[in-house]
Amino acid sequence: MEAKKGDWVNVYNVVLKPDERAPQVPEDTKKVPLEMWIKGFIQEDAQIGDMVTIKTIIGREVRGKLVEINPSYKHSFGNTVPEVFQIGLQLKEILFGGEDHE
């Protein structure tokens, strides 16, 4: 897939290799690189996997490996927990006497 100059993209970069990590970080943390994923507007046409320059929304230029074109947010607040709905309904009943007092 090809990104065109000006597209919104996500790039990846290794900030610190494991042997470059600070000595005070936990042992399990020292074993892995410090990685960065950052979004911005690509400054040249490129293919996924190419090293590119992006300009972030605040104008900072960053180089990294192109990993995604038009990235979206994939986080959530987790799966629905049906019990929480029941708690909310019971609490409404206790505090306000039900739907009649909205």
N, C-alpha and C positions, 0 to 999 in steps of 0.2 A: 504494500500500500504506500502511496506517495503523499507526502505533505507538501503543500504549496506555501510559498512565502506568505506570512501573515496568518496562517492557520493557528488555532489554539491547540497546543500539544503538551505532552508530558515527557520530561527527560529524566534520565537516571545517571547518577554519578557516585563513585566511591569517594567519600571525603577523606577517610583515614583507613589504611590497611590495618589488619589486626596487630602487626608489630609496631604500628605508629600510635596505638591507643595509649591514653594516659595511664600511668602505673597505678593510680588509686581506683580505677574502675573495677567492678567485680570480675572475678576470674572468667565466668561464663561470657561476660560482655567482651572481654579482651580477645576472645577466640574468633570473633566475627568482625567484619569491617563495619565502619560507620557509613551508612548509605543515605543518599538523598534522592528524593523524587520531587520535582518541581515543575509547575505548569507555567506556560507563557506563550508568547507569539513567536513562531519560528521565523528566523531571519533569512532563510534560504530554502529553496526546494530540496527535499531529501526523502530518503526511504527509511522505513523502520530499521533500526540498528545502526544508522549513520550517526557520527558525532556532529552535533549541530550547535548553533548559538540561538538562544531564545531571549526575548525581552519580557520580563515579568510585568505584571499589572502595575507595579510601582516604578517600572523603568529600569530595573537592574538587569544587566546582561549576564547570562550564565551559559556555560558550555556543558553538554552532557549527551548521552546516548539517547536517541529518539526511541521511545518505547510505546507511545500511544498518540493517536490523532483524535482530536475532539474528545478528550477524556471527560467522563462524568463522575459525579460523586457517587460512591457505592456504599457509604456508611449508612447505618440505620440505628434505631434504638432497640434493635433486637426483635425477636418474634413476639407476637401477641400472646399475652398471658391472660386467659379468660377469667381466672380468679380475681384479677385486679379490677375487672369491670364490676364483678359482684361486690367487691369491697367498696368501690365507689358508690354503687347504688345503695348499699346498706348505710354507708356514712351519710349520704344525702338524706335518707329516711330518719336517721338518728338526729342529725343536726337541724333539719328544716321541716321535718314532718312529711316528706314525700313531695310528689309533683304538684300538689295543691298550693304549695307555698313558694313557688319559684319567683 
